Amino acid sequence: MTSQPTMNKTGNDPGGPGEPGAEGSGLQAGLKNRHLSMIAIGGVIGAGLFVGSSSGIATAGPGILLSYALVGTLVVLVMRMLGEMSAANPTSGSFSAHADRALGSWAGFSIGWLYWFFWVVVLAVEATAGAVILEGWIPAVPQWGWALIVMLVLTATNLVSVGSYGEFEFWFAGIKVVAIAAFIIVGGLAVFGLLPGVDSEQAGLSNLTAHGGFLPNGAGAILTGVLLVVFSFMGSEIATLAAGESENPQQAVTKATNSIIWRVAVFYLGSIAVVVCLLPWDSKSIAKDGSYVAALDSLGIAHAGQIMNFIVLTSVLSCLNSGLYTASRMAFSLGQRGDAPKAFARTTSNGVPRTAILASVAFGFVAVFFNYKFPDSVFLFLVNSSGAVALFVWLVICFSQLRMRKIIKAEAPEKLVVKMWLYPYLTWATAALIVFILGYMLTDTEHDGRQTILLSLLVAAVVLVIAFVKKGVRGGRPAAGAPQTQGEERSEVSAG
C-alpha cells in the first residue's frame, strides 16, 4: 500500500477531478496517524451519550446496560464487516462505494444519499443544541445567531484543508475522551468508597438491584432501551471514510476496526455502569438534570452542570465538525461515481471538495431555518425521516460484505487483512438482528419508533425509485465523465 490514498489515483483519470482545467488532483493524504486514532475513538462518543442516556435509564433501569451491550455488540460486528471491506479497498465513499460494487449502482446511490441526508439533518440538530448552551452563557447573542456562528466557523475549518479538520477533531475528541475517562475513574472510586473527601450515601453496587431489581420494568424494556440508544452509536464508521485521506489507509482501517471493542466497552458500558451505580435508576435528578450531571452532583462536585455543559458543547462541535466532513466526502464519492453533480468531485489545490462541502452546509442552514420557523412540522419530519438511516446503513454493510468477501478472496486474497468472524453465519445473524430491531420499532408508539421507521422507509423508497429511474434512463453506471468505474475499482483491488 502506497502512502497516497486511492482517490489520488482516480484523480488523474480522464474526466476526473485532476484533469486539465480542474482545480485540484483529488483528495490528499492530509490526516496524520494521531488524527485517525482520535477520530476513531471520538467517533463512537456522540452528544447523544451525554444527553440521551437519561431516557434509556428511566425506561429500562439498570437493565439499560444490557441494551447498550446489545447495540455495542451489533456495532462491533458491523464495524468488523466494514473494516474487512475498507482495509481491502480504502475509499472516501466507504460502505456506499462497497455497496455500489457488491450489490449494484442502485445500492451505492441509495445508501450514499440517505447517509448524506442523515448527516446534513444532524448538522441542524447539533448546531441548535450548541446554540442553546452558548446562549445560556452569553444571552446577548440570540440562539439563531450562535447556530449561524458555529456553522460558519466549522465550515471554514473544513474548507481550509483536511488537516485542519483532523486537528480540530483531534482536540474535540481528546476533550471528550479525557472527560469520560475522568468520570469513570472518579465515579468508580466513589462507588467503592475510595474517593477522598466524598461521602456519597447513594453510591454503591446495590443500586443495580435494590430498586425493583435489575430489570424493574421487565425484560421487554431492554428492547425499548435498544431503540433509545441505538442512534447514539452512529459515527463509528467515520474512521473508515477518513482513512482514505490518511498516509496509510489500510493500517488506519485495521487499527480502528480492532480497537472498536474496547472503545464501546469503556466509553459506553463503563460510563453508564458508573451512572447507575452512583444513583438509583429512578432518581428524579436523572430525569431532571440528565444522567451525567446528576451523577456528578451526587458527588458534591461544584458547578457540575456547567462542567457537563462544556463537555456536551465539545461533543456537539465535534459532531458538527465530523458531520460536515462526512457529508461532504460522501457527496464527493457520489460525484466521482456519477451519482451526484460532477462539481461535487472537484477539489481545490489543497485536496478539499469545496462544492461538496458548501452544498452540504447549505442544506444544513436550510434545516436550521426550518428548526426555528417550523420546528413541529417540517423539521420534525426531517429528523424522524432520517432517524432509521443508521440501521439501513448497517444492514447494507452486512449484505455488501457477504458478496465482497467472495470478490476479494477471488481477486486479491492477500488484502483480507481484516476478516469478519464466523463468516457468513455471524454476518447473517447480524443482519437478522437489525431486521428484528427495525420490526420492533413498528410496535413502539410510546417513543415515536413507529413514526420514525415509517417516515424513514418513505424517504428510502423515494431514493430507491430515483436510483432505479436513473439506472433505467442512463443504463446503470454512467461511464462517461465518471472518474472511476466499477471495473477500475475492481482492478485496484486486484493490483493493490
TORMILO-44218 format. One record per residue (C-alpha): x, y, z. Coordinates in Angstrom, 1 decimal. Example, Ala and Ser with C-alpha at 12.3 -4.5 7.8 and 13.67 -1.06 7.14 Angstrom:
2
{c1->12.3&c2->-4.5&c3->7.8}
{c1->13.7&c2->-1.1&c3->7.1}
// end
This chain:
496
{c1->0.0&c2->0.0&c3->0.0}
{c1->1.4&c2->3.3&c3->-1.0}
{c1->1.3&c2->6.5&c3->1.0}
{c1->-1.2&c2->8.0&c3->-1.4}
{c1->-4.9&c2->7.1&c3->-1.0}
{c1->-7.0&c2->5.5&c3->-3.7}
{c1->-8.6&c2->8.8&c3->-4.6}
{c1->-5.4&c2->10.3&c3->-5.8}
{c1->-5.1&c2->7.5&c3->-8.3}
{c1->-8.5&c2->8.2&c3->-9.7}
{c1->-8.0&c2->11.9&c3->-9.6}
{c1->-5.7&c2->11.7&c3->-12.6}
{c1->-8.0&c2->9.6&c3->-14.7}
{c1->-9.6&c2->11.2&c3->-17.8}
{c1->-12.6&c2->13.1&c3->-16.8}
{c1->-11.7&c2->13.0&c3->-13.1}
{c1->-11.1&c2->15.9&c3->-10.8}
{c1->-7.4&c2->16.0&c3->-11.7}
{c1->-7.9&c2->16.6&c3->-15.4}
{c1->-6.5&c2->19.7&c3->-17.1}
{c1->-8.5&c2->22.7&c3->-16.1}
{c1->-9.7&c2->21.2&c3->-12.9}
{c1->-8.9&c2->22.9&c3->-9.7}
{c1->-7.2&c2->20.1&c3->-7.8}
{c1->-6.0&c2->16.5&c3->-8.2}
{c1->-8.4&c2->14.7&c3->-5.9}
{c1->-8.4&c2->14.2&c3->-2.1}
{c1->-5.0&c2->14.2&c3->-0.4}
{c1->-3.4&c2->12.3&c3->2.4}
{c1->-3.6&c2->15.1&c3->4.9}
{c1->-4.6&c2->13.2&c3->8.0}
{c1->-1.9&c2->12.0&c3->10.4}
{c1->-2.0&c2->8.8&c3->12.4}
{c1->-2.8&c2->10.7&c3->15.6}
{c1->-5.8&c2->12.4&c3->13.8}
{c1->-7.1&c2->9.0&c3->12.7}
{c1->-6.6&c2->7.5&c3->16.1}
{c1->-8.6&c2->10.2&c3->17.8}
{c1->-11.3&c2->10.3&c3->15.1}
{c1->-11.8&c2->6.6&c3->15.6}
{c1->-12.0&c2->6.9&c3->19.4}
{c1->-14.2&c2->10.1&c3->19.3}
{c1->-16.4&c2->8.7&c3->16.6}
{c1->-18.3&c2->6.5&c3->19.0}
{c1->-18.7&c2->9.2&c3->21.6}
{c1->-21.6&c2->11.4&c3->20.4}
{c1->-23.5&c2->14.1&c3->22.3}
{c1->-26.3&c2->11.5&c3->22.4}
{c1->-24.4&c2->9.6&c3->25.1}
{c1->-24.5&c2->12.5&c3->27.4}
{c1->-27.9&c2->13.9&c3->26.5}
{c1->-30.0&c2->10.8&c3->25.6}
{c1->-28.9&c2->8.2&c3->28.2}
{c1->-31.3&c2->9.5&c3->30.9}
{c1->-34.4&c2->8.4&c3->28.9}
{c1->-32.9&c2->5.0&c3->28.4}
{c1->-32.2&c2->4.6&c3->32.2}
{c1->-35.7&c2->5.7&c3->33.0}
{c1->-37.1&c2->3.1&c3->30.6}
{c1->-35.0&c2->0.1&c3->31.4}
{c1->-33.5&c2->0.8&c3->34.8}
{c1->-30.0&c2->-0.8&c3->35.4}
{c1->-31.0&c2->-3.1&c3->32.6}
{c1->-30.1&c2->-0.3&c3->30.2}
{c1->-26.6&c2->-1.9&c3->30.4}
{c1->-27.9&c2->-4.9&c3->28.5}
{c1->-29.4&c2->-2.5&c3->25.9}
{c1->-26.0&c2->-0.8&c3->25.5}
{c1->-24.2&c2->-4.2&c3->25.4}
{c1->-26.6&c2->-5.5&c3->22.7}
{c1->-26.2&c2->-2.4&c3->20.5}
{c1->-22.5&c2->-2.3&c3->21.2}
{c1->-22.1&c2->-5.9&c3->20.1}
{c1->-24.0&c2->-5.0&c3->16.9}
{c1->-21.7&c2->-2.1&c3->16.2}
{c1->-18.6&c2->-4.2&c3->16.8}
{c1->-19.9&c2->-6.8&c3->14.3}
{c1->-20.9&c2->-4.2&c3->11.7}
{c1->-17.6&c2->-2.4&c3->12.0}
{c1->-15.7&c2->-5.7&c3->11.6}
{c1->-17.5&c2->-6.2&c3->8.3}
{c1->-16.9&c2->-2.6&c3->7.2}
{c1->-13.3&c2->-2.9&c3->8.3}
{c1->-12.8&c2->-6.0&c3->6.1}
{c1->-14.0&c2->-4.2&c3->3.0}
{c1->-12.4&c2->-0.9&c3->3.7}
{c1->-9.0&c2->-2.4&c3->4.6}
{c1->-9.0&c2->-4.1&c3->1.2}
{c1->-10.1&c2->-1.0&c3->-0.7}
{c1->-10.0&c2->2.3&c3->1.3}
{c1->-12.2&c2->4.9&c3->-0.3}
{c1->-13.9&c2->8.2&c3->0.7}
{c1->-17.2&c2->6.5&c3->-0.2}
{c1->-16.7&c2->3.7&c3->2.3}
{c1->-19.8&c2->1.5&c3->2.6}
{c1->-21.5&c2->3.3&c3->-0.2}
{c1->-18.7&c2->2.5&c3->-2.6}
{c1->-18.6&c2->-1.1&c3->-1.4}
{c1->-22.4&c2->-1.4&c3->-1.9}
{c1->-22.0&c2->0.1&c3->-5.3}
{c1->-19.7&c2->-2.7&c3->-6.4}
{c1->-21.1&c2->-5.6&c3->-4.4}
{c1->-24.9&c2->-5.0&c3->-4.8}
{c1->-25.1&c2->-2.6&c3->-7.8}
{c1->-25.1&c2->1.1&c3->-8.6}
{c1->-28.7&c2->1.4&c3->-7.2}
{c1->-27.4&c2->0.3&c3->-3.7}
{c1->-24.4&c2->2.7&c3->-3.7}
{c1->-26.6&c2->5.6&c3->-4.9}
{c1->-29.4&c2->5.0&c3->-2.4}
{c1->-27.4&c2->4.4&c3->0.8}
{c1->-24.9&c2->7.2&c3->-0.1}
{c1->-27.7&c2->9.8&c3->-0.5}
{c1->-29.6&c2->8.5&c3->2.6}
{c1->-26.4&c2->8.8&c3->4.6}
{c1->-25.7&c2->12.3&c3->3.3}
{c1->-29.3&c2->13.3&c3->4.2}
{c1->-28.8&c2->11.9&c3->7.7}
{c1->-25.7&c2->14.0&c3->8.4}
{c1->-27.0&c2->17.3&c3->7.0}
{c1->-30.0&c2->17.0&c3->9.3}
{c1->-27.6&c2->16.2&c3->12.2}
{c1->-25.8&c2->19.5&c3->11.4}
{c1->-29.0&c2->21.4&c3->12.2}
{c1->-29.8&c2->19.3&c3->15.3}
{c1->-26.3&c2->19.8&c3->16.7}
{c1->-26.0&c2->23.4&c3->15.7}
{c1->-29.2&c2->24.1&c3->17.6}
{c1->-28.1&c2->22.1&c3->20.6}
{c1->-24.8&c2->24.0&c3->20.8}
{c1->-26.6&c2->27.3&c3->20.3}
{c1->-28.8&c2->26.6&c3->23.4}
{c1->-25.7&c2->26.1&c3->25.6}
{c1->-23.9&c2->29.2&c3->24.2}
{c1->-27.0&c2->31.4&c3->24.6}
{c1->-27.2&c2->30.3&c3->28.2}
{c1->-23.6&c2->31.6&c3->28.7}
{c1->-23.9&c2->34.7&c3->26.5}
{c1->-27.6&c2->35.6&c3->26.2}
{c1->-26.8&c2->38.9&c3->24.3}
{c1->-26.4&c2->36.8&c3->21.1}
{c1->-29.7&c2->35.1&c3->20.0}
{c1->-29.9&c2->31.4&c3->19.6}
{c1->-30.1&c2->31.5&c3->15.8}
{c1->-27.0&c2->33.8&c3->15.9}
{c1->-25.0&c2->31.2&c3->17.8}
{c1->-26.2&c2->28.4&c3->15.4}
{c1->-25.0&c2->30.5&c3->12.5}
{c1->-21.7&c2->31.3&c3->14.1}
{c1->-20.8&c2->27.7&c3->14.9}
{c1->-21.8&c2->26.5&c3->11.4}
{c1->-19.7&c2->29.2&c3->9.7}
{c1->-16.6&c2->28.5&c3->11.9}
{c1->-16.6&c2->24.8&c3->11.2}
{c1->-17.4&c2->25.3&c3->7.5}
{c1->-14.3&c2->27.5&c3->7.3}
{c1->-12.3&c2->24.8&c3->9.1}
{c1->-13.4&c2->22.1&c3->6.6}
{c1->-12.7&c2->24.4&c3->3.7}
{c1->-9.1&c2->25.1&c3->4.6}
{c1->-7.8&c2->21.5&c3->4.4}
{c1->-8.5&c2->18.0&c3->5.6}
{c1->-5.6&c2->18.5&c3->8.0}
{c1->-7.4&c2->21.4&c3->9.7}
{c1->-10.5&c2->19.2&c3->10.1}
{c1->-8.3&c2->16.5&c3->11.6}
{c1->-6.6&c2->18.9&c3->14.0}
{c1->-9.9&c2->20.3&c3->15.3}
{c1->-11.3&c2->16.9&c3->15.7}
{c1->-8.2&c2->15.7&c3->17.5}
{c1->-8.8&c2->18.3&c3->20.2}
{c1->-12.5&c2->18.0&c3->20.3}
{c1->-12.4&c2->14.2&c3->20.6}
{c1->-9.5&c2->14.5&c3->23.1}
{c1->-11.6&c2->16.5&c3->25.5}
{c1->-14.4&c2->14.0&c3->25.2}
{c1->-12.1&c2->11.1&c3->25.9}
{c1->-10.4&c2->12.7&c3->28.9}
{c1->-13.8&c2->13.8&c3->30.3}
{c1->-15.3&c2->10.3&c3->30.2}
{c1->-12.1&c2->8.7&c3->31.4}
{c1->-12.0&c2->11.1&c3->34.4}
{c1->-15.7&c2->10.5&c3->35.0}
{c1->-15.3&c2->6.7&c3->35.1}
{c1->-12.2&c2->6.9&c3->37.4}
{c1->-13.8&c2->9.4&c3->39.9}
{c1->-17.2&c2->7.7&c3->39.8}
{c1->-15.7&c2->4.2&c3->40.1}
{c1->-13.7&c2->5.3&c3->43.2}
{c1->-16.9&c2->6.8&c3->44.7}
{c1->-18.9&c2->3.6&c3->44.1}
{c1->-16.3&c2->1.6&c3->46.1}
{c1->-15.9&c2->4.2&c3->48.8}
{c1->-12.4&c2->5.1&c3->47.8}
{c1->-12.8&c2->8.7&c3->46.8}
{c1->-11.2&c2->11.1&c3->49.4}
{c1->-13.4&c2->13.8&c3->50.7}
{c1->-16.6&c2->12.5&c3->49.2}
{c1->-19.3&c2->10.8&c3->51.3}
{c1->-22.0&c2->9.6&c3->48.8}
{c1->-24.5&c2->7.6&c3->50.7}
{c1->-26.4&c2->6.7&c3->47.5}
{c1->-23.5&c2->5.2&c3->45.6}
{c1->-22.8&c2->1.5&c3->45.6}
{c1->-23.3&c2->-1.7&c3->43.5}
{c1->-26.5&c2->-2.2&c3->45.4}
{c1->-28.1&c2->0.3&c3->43.1}
{c1->-28.1&c2->-2.3&c3->40.4}
{c1->-30.7&c2->-4.4&c3->42.2}
{c1->-32.1&c2->-2.5&c3->45.2}
{c1->-34.8&c2->-0.5&c3->43.5}
{c1->-37.1&c2->-3.0&c3->41.9}
{c1->-34.4&c2->-5.3&c3->40.7}
{c1->-32.0&c2->-5.2&c3->37.7}
{c1->-35.0&c2->-5.2&c3->35.3}
{c1->-37.6&c2->-3.2&c3->37.2}
{c1->-39.8&c2->-2.7&c3->34.1}
{c1->-39.4&c2->-6.2&c3->32.8}
{c1->-37.2&c2->-7.9&c3->30.1}
{c1->-39.1&c2->-6.1&c3->27.3}
{c1->-37.7&c2->-2.8&c3->28.5}
{c1->-34.3&c2->-4.0&c3->27.2}
{c1->-35.6&c2->-3.9&c3->23.6}
{c1->-37.2&c2->-0.5&c3->24.2}
{c1->-33.9&c2->0.7&c3->25.6}
{c1->-32.2&c2->-0.5&c3->22.4}
{c1->-34.4&c2->1.8&c3->20.3}
{c1->-33.5&c2->4.7&c3->22.6}
{c1->-29.7&c2->4.2&c3->22.5}
{c1->-29.0&c2->2.7&c3->19.0}
{c1->-28.8&c2->6.1&c3->17.3}
{c1->-26.2&c2->7.4&c3->19.7}
{c1->-23.7&c2->4.9&c3->18.2}
{c1->-23.9&c2->6.4&c3->14.7}
{c1->-20.5&c2->7.8&c3->13.8}
{c1->-18.3&c2->4.8&c3->14.4}
{c1->-18.0&c2->4.3&c3->10.7}
{c1->-16.4&c2->7.8&c3->10.1}
{c1->-12.9&c2->6.4&c3->10.6}
{c1->-13.3&c2->4.3&c3->7.5}
{c1->-14.3&c2->7.3&c3->5.4}
{c1->-11.4&c2->9.4&c3->6.8}
{c1->-8.9&c2->6.6&c3->6.4}
{c1->-8.8&c2->7.3&c3->2.6}
{c1->-7.2&c2->10.6&c3->3.3}
{c1->-4.5&c2->9.2&c3->5.6}
{c1->-0.9&c2->8.3&c3->5.0}
{c1->-1.6&c2->4.6&c3->5.4}
{c1->-5.3&c2->3.8&c3->4.8}
{c1->-5.1&c2->0.1&c3->5.3}
{c1->-3.2&c2->0.4&c3->8.6}
{c1->-5.7&c2->3.1&c3->9.8}
{c1->-8.7&c2->1.0&c3->9.0}
{c1->-7.3&c2->-2.1&c3->10.6}
{c1->-6.4&c2->-0.2&c3->13.8}
{c1->-9.8&c2->1.4&c3->14.0}
{c1->-11.6&c2->-1.9&c3->13.5}
{c1->-9.5&c2->-3.8&c3->16.0}
{c1->-10.0&c2->-1.1&c3->18.7}
{c1->-13.8&c2->-0.8&c3->18.4}
{c1->-14.4&c2->-3.4&c3->21.1}
{c1->-12.6&c2->-1.7&c3->23.9}
{c1->-13.9&c2->1.7&c3->22.8}
{c1->-17.5&c2->0.6&c3->23.1}
{c1->-16.9&c2->-1.3&c3->26.3}
{c1->-15.1&c2->1.6&c3->28.1}
{c1->-16.9&c2->4.7&c3->26.9}
{c1->-20.4&c2->3.4&c3->26.7}
{c1->-20.8&c2->0.4&c3->29.1}
{c1->-18.2&c2->1.8&c3->31.5}
{c1->-19.6&c2->5.3&c3->31.9}
{c1->-23.3&c2->4.1&c3->32.0}
{c1->-22.4&c2->1.5&c3->34.6}
{c1->-20.9&c2->4.2&c3->36.8}
{c1->-24.0&c2->6.3&c3->36.4}
{c1->-26.4&c2->3.6&c3->37.5}
{c1->-24.1&c2->2.6&c3->40.4}
{c1->-23.8&c2->6.2&c3->41.7}
{c1->-27.5&c2->6.9&c3->41.8}
{c1->-30.7&c2->4.8&c3->42.0}
{c1->-32.1&c2->4.5&c3->38.4}
{c1->-35.4&c2->6.1&c3->39.4}
{c1->-33.8&c2->9.2&c3->41.0}
{c1->-35.7&c2->12.3&c3->40.0}
{c1->-32.4&c2->14.1&c3->39.4}
{c1->-31.5&c2->11.8&c3->36.5}
{c1->-34.7&c2->12.8&c3->34.6}
{c1->-34.4&c2->16.5&c3->35.7}
{c1->-30.7&c2->17.2&c3->35.2}
{c1->-29.5&c2->14.5&c3->32.9}
{c1->-27.7&c2->11.3&c3->33.9}
{c1->-24.1&c2->12.6&c3->33.9}
{c1->-24.9&c2->15.9&c3->35.6}
{c1->-27.0&c2->14.1&c3->38.3}
{c1->-24.1&c2->11.7&c3->38.9}
{c1->-21.6&c2->14.5&c3->39.3}
{c1->-24.0&c2->16.4&c3->41.6}
{c1->-24.4&c2->13.4&c3->43.8}
{c1->-20.6&c2->13.5&c3->44.5}
{c1->-20.9&c2->17.2&c3->45.5}
{c1->-18.7&c2->18.4&c3->42.6}
{c1->-19.1&c2->22.1&c3->42.3}
{c1->-20.5&c2->23.5&c3->39.1}
{c1->-21.3&c2->20.0&c3->37.8}
{c1->-23.9&c2->21.4&c3->35.4}
{c1->-21.6&c2->23.9&c3->33.8}
{c1->-18.8&c2->21.3&c3->33.5}
{c1->-21.1&c2->18.9&c3->31.7}
{c1->-22.4&c2->21.7&c3->29.5}
{c1->-18.9&c2->22.4&c3->28.4}
{c1->-18.3&c2->18.7&c3->27.6}
{c1->-21.6&c2->18.4&c3->25.8}
{c1->-20.8&c2->21.6&c3->23.8}
{c1->-17.4&c2->20.0&c3->22.8}
{c1->-19.3&c2->16.9&c3->21.7}
{c1->-21.7&c2->19.0&c3->19.7}
{c1->-18.9&c2->20.8&c3->18.0}
{c1->-17.1&c2->17.5&c3->17.3}
{c1->-20.3&c2->16.1&c3->15.8}
{c1->-20.8&c2->19.2&c3->13.7}
{c1->-17.2&c2->19.1&c3->12.5}
{c1->-17.3&c2->15.4&c3->11.7}
{c1->-20.9&c2->15.6&c3->10.2}
{c1->-19.9&c2->18.2&c3->7.7}
{c1->-16.7&c2->16.3&c3->6.8}
{c1->-18.6&c2->13.0&c3->6.5}
{c1->-21.5&c2->14.5&c3->4.4}
{c1->-19.0&c2->16.3&c3->2.0}
{c1->-16.9&c2->13.2&c3->1.5}
{c1->-20.0&c2->11.1&c3->0.8}
{c1->-21.1&c2->13.7&c3->-1.7}
{c1->-17.6&c2->13.7&c3->-3.2}
{c1->-17.7&c2->10.0&c3->-3.7}
{c1->-21.2&c2->10.1&c3->-5.2}
{c1->-19.9&c2->12.8&c3->-7.6}
{c1->-17.0&c2->10.6&c3->-8.6}
{c1->-19.3&c2->7.7&c3->-9.4}
{c1->-21.6&c2->9.9&c3->-11.4}
{c1->-24.4&c2->9.7&c3->-8.8}
{c1->-24.2&c2->13.4&c3->-8.0}
{c1->-23.3&c2->16.5&c3->-9.9}
{c1->-19.7&c2->16.4&c3->-11.3}
{c1->-18.9&c2->19.5&c3->-9.4}
{c1->-19.0&c2->17.6&c3->-6.1}
{c1->-16.0&c2->15.6&c3->-7.3}
{c1->-13.8&c2->18.6&c3->-7.9}
{c1->-11.2&c2->19.6&c3->-5.3}
{c1->-9.1&c2->22.6&c3->-4.6}
{c1->-5.3&c2->22.6&c3->-4.7}
{c1->-5.4&c2->21.6&c3->-1.0}
{c1->-7.5&c2->18.5&c3->-1.9}
{c1->-10.7&c2->19.9&c3->-0.4}
{c1->-14.0&c2->19.1&c3->-2.2}
{c1->-15.3&c2->22.7&c3->-1.8}
{c1->-18.5&c2->22.4&c3->-3.8}
{c1->-19.5&c2->19.2&c3->-1.8}
{c1->-18.8&c2->21.0&c3->1.5}
{c1->-20.8&c2->24.1&c3->0.5}
{c1->-23.7&c2->22.1&c3->-0.8}
{c1->-23.8&c2->20.1&c3->2.4}
{c1->-23.7&c2->23.1&c3->4.7}
{c1->-26.2&c2->24.9&c3->2.6}
{c1->-28.8&c2->22.2&c3->3.3}
{c1->-27.7&c2->22.3&c3->6.9}
{c1->-28.5&c2->26.0&c3->7.0}
{c1->-31.9&c2->25.4&c3->5.4}
{c1->-32.6&c2->22.7&c3->8.1}
{c1->-31.6&c2->25.2&c3->10.8}
{c1->-34.1&c2->27.7&c3->9.4}
{c1->-36.8&c2->25.0&c3->9.4}
{c1->-35.9&c2->24.2&c3->13.1}
{c1->-36.6&c2->27.8&c3->14.1}
{c1->-39.5&c2->28.5&c3->11.7}
{c1->-41.3&c2->25.2&c3->11.6}
{c1->-40.0&c2->23.1&c3->14.5}
{c1->-43.1&c2->20.9&c3->14.9}
{c1->-43.8&c2->20.2&c3->11.2}
{c1->-41.0&c2->20.4&c3->8.6}
{c1->-38.1&c2->20.0&c3->10.9}
{c1->-39.7&c2->17.2&c3->12.9}
{c1->-40.3&c2->15.4&c3->9.6}
{c1->-36.6&c2->15.8&c3->8.6}
{c1->-35.5&c2->14.4&c3->12.0}
{c1->-37.9&c2->11.5&c3->12.0}
{c1->-37.4&c2->10.6&c3->8.3}
{c1->-33.6&c2->10.3&c3->8.9}
{c1->-33.9&c2->8.5&c3->12.2}
{c1->-33.6&c2->4.9&c3->11.0}
{c1->-30.8&c2->5.6&c3->8.4}
{c1->-28.2&c2->4.2&c3->10.8}
{c1->-29.9&c2->0.8&c3->10.8}
{c1->-30.3&c2->0.9&c3->7.0}
{c1->-26.6&c2->1.6&c3->6.6}
{c1->-25.7&c2->-1.3&c3->8.9}
{c1->-28.0&c2->-3.6&c3->7.0}
{c1->-26.4&c2->-2.6&c3->3.7}
{c1->-23.0&c2->-3.2&c3->5.1}
{c1->-24.0&c2->-6.8&c3->6.1}
{c1->-25.3&c2->-7.6&c3->2.6}
{c1->-22.3&c2->-5.9&c3->0.9}
{c1->-19.8&c2->-7.9&c3->3.0}
{c1->-21.5&c2->-11.2&c3->2.1}
{c1->-20.7&c2->-10.6&c3->-1.5}
{c1->-17.4&c2->-8.6&c3->-1.2}
{c1->-15.7&c2->-11.3&c3->0.7}
{c1->-16.1&c2->-13.6&c3->-2.3}
{c1->-14.9&c2->-10.9&c3->-4.7}
{c1->-11.8&c2->-10.0&c3->-2.7}
{c1->-10.9&c2->-13.6&c3->-1.9}
{c1->-11.1&c2->-14.5&c3->-5.6}
{c1->-9.1&c2->-11.5&c3->-6.9}
{c1->-6.8&c2->-10.3&c3->-4.1}
{c1->-6.9&c2->-12.7&c3->-1.1}
{c1->-3.8&c2->-11.0&c3->0.4}
{c1->-5.9&c2->-7.9&c3->1.0}
{c1->-8.1&c2->-9.7&c3->3.6}
{c1->-6.0&c2->-8.4&c3->6.5}
{c1->-9.2&c2->-7.9&c3->8.5}
{c1->-11.7&c2->-10.8&c3->8.4}
{c1->-15.3&c2->-11.0&c3->9.7}
{c1->-15.6&c2->-13.7&c3->12.4}
{c1->-17.5&c2->-16.9&c3->11.6}
{c1->-18.3&c2->-15.7&c3->8.0}
{c1->-21.0&c2->-16.0&c3->6.7}
{c1->-23.1&c2->-17.2&c3->9.7}
{c1->-22.3&c2->-14.2&c3->12.0}
{c1->-23.0&c2->-11.8&c3->9.2}
{c1->-26.4&c2->-13.3&c3->8.6}
{c1->-27.1&c2->-13.3&c3->12.3}
{c1->-26.2&c2->-9.6&c3->12.5}
{c1->-28.5&c2->-8.8&c3->9.6}
{c1->-31.3&c2->-10.7&c3->11.2}
{c1->-30.9&c2->-8.8&c3->14.4}
{c1->-31.0&c2->-5.4&c3->12.6}
{c1->-34.2&c2->-6.5&c3->10.8}
{c1->-35.7&c2->-7.5&c3->14.1}
{c1->-34.9&c2->-4.1&c3->15.6}
{c1->-36.5&c2->-2.4&c3->12.6}
{c1->-39.6&c2->-4.6&c3->13.0}
{c1->-39.7&c2->-3.9&c3->16.7}
{c1->-39.7&c2->-0.2&c3->16.0}
{c1->-43.0&c2->-0.6&c3->14.3}
{c1->-44.5&c2->-1.6&c3->17.6}
{c1->-43.1&c2->1.3&c3->19.5}
{c1->-45.7&c2->4.1&c3->19.7}
{c1->-44.6&c2->5.5&c3->23.1}
{c1->-41.2&c2->6.8&c3->21.9}
{c1->-42.2&c2->7.6&c3->18.2}
{c1->-40.4&c2->4.5&c3->16.9}
{c1->-43.2&c2->3.6&c3->14.5}
{c1->-43.3&c2->7.1&c3->13.1}
{c1->-39.6&c2->7.2&c3->12.7}
{c1->-39.4&c2->3.9&c3->10.8}
{c1->-42.3&c2->4.6&c3->8.6}
{c1->-41.0&c2->8.1&c3->7.6}
{c1->-37.5&c2->6.7&c3->7.1}
{c1->-38.9&c2->3.9&c3->4.9}
{c1->-40.8&c2->6.5&c3->2.9}
{c1->-37.7&c2->8.6&c3->2.2}
{c1->-35.7&c2->5.4&c3->1.5}
{c1->-38.4&c2->4.3&c3->-1.0}
{c1->-38.3&c2->7.7&c3->-2.8}
{c1->-34.5&c2->7.5&c3->-3.1}
{c1->-34.7&c2->3.9&c3->-4.4}
{c1->-37.2&c2->4.9&c3->-7.0}
{c1->-34.9&c2->7.7&c3->-8.1}
{c1->-32.0&c2->5.2&c3->-8.2}
{c1->-33.8&c2->2.8&c3->-10.4}
{c1->-35.2&c2->5.5&c3->-12.7}
{c1->-31.7&c2->6.9&c3->-13.1}
{c1->-30.4&c2->3.4&c3->-13.8}
{c1->-33.1&c2->2.9&c3->-16.5}
{c1->-32.5&c2->6.3&c3->-18.1}
{c1->-28.8&c2->6.2&c3->-18.1}
{c1->-28.2&c2->2.4&c3->-18.4}
{c1->-26.7&c2->1.9&c3->-14.9}
{c1->-23.2&c2->3.1&c3->-14.3}
{c1->-22.5&c2->6.3&c3->-16.2}
{c1->-19.1&c2->5.6&c3->-17.5}
{c1->-18.7&c2->8.8&c3->-19.5}
{c1->-17.3&c2->11.6&c3->-17.3}
{c1->-17.1&c2->9.4&c3->-14.2}
{c1->-13.6&c2->9.4&c3->-12.6}
{c1->-13.8&c2->5.8&c3->-11.6}
{c1->-15.9&c2->3.0&c3->-12.8}
{c1->-16.7&c2->-0.3&c3->-11.1}
{c1->-14.2&c2->-2.0&c3->-13.4}
{c1->-11.4&c2->0.4&c3->-12.4}
{c1->-12.3&c2->-0.2&c3->-8.7}
{c1->-12.1&c2->-4.0&c3->-9.4}
{c1->-8.6&c2->-3.6&c3->-11.0}
{c1->-7.4&c2->-1.6&c3->-8.0}
{c1->-8.4&c2->-4.3&c3->-5.6}
{c1->-6.6&c2->-6.8&c3->-7.8}
{c1->-3.5&c2->-4.7&c3->-8.4}
{c1->-3.1&c2->-3.4&c3->-4.9}
// end
